[in-house]
Amino acid sequence: MKLAIGSDHVGIELKPTIIEYVQLLGHEVEDFGPFSDERTDYPIYGKKVAEEVAAGHFDGGILICGTGVGISISANKVDGIRAVVCSEPYSAKLSKEHNNTNIVAFGSRVVGSELAKMIVKEWLEAEFEGGRHGKRVEMIADIEMEYSR
């Protein structure tokens, strides 16, 4: 898979560990910033990664902020994005299998590096099951279209 990754200043310390791990698993990853620990705003990077994934330039994305919540909310504002914030691997796996998520997010203040790796691994290895879940993902897309500008 080709993945986009981004964080804010709080997630920047964990980001290199996740990049290295994703590469170790055999995936490509491109970092969309930030590139220093200077205070910044998570919506900037949630949007950047989400736009790249939505445009089809990447197969998926990984986002990191303090809790994973703000950056995932920001990403979900981009049409076609289904970002999930996870603090454990089971939800990451099921989010892909049942909801066809295309971005996983987590918080560097919530999970440590080893748990973050487990979350990423489960999410990357999971596959969308389709079937009854496909209908539900279509329903989500219909809601998105209804409220698009």
Secondary structure, DSSP 8 states (H G I E B T S, - for coil): -EEEEEE-TTTTTTHHHHHHHHHHTT-EEEE-S--S-S---HHHHHHHHHHHHHTTSSSEEEEEESSSHHHHHHHHTSTT--EEE-SSHHHHHHHHHHH--SEEEEETTTS-HHHHHHHHHHHHH-----THHHHHHHHHHHHHHHT--
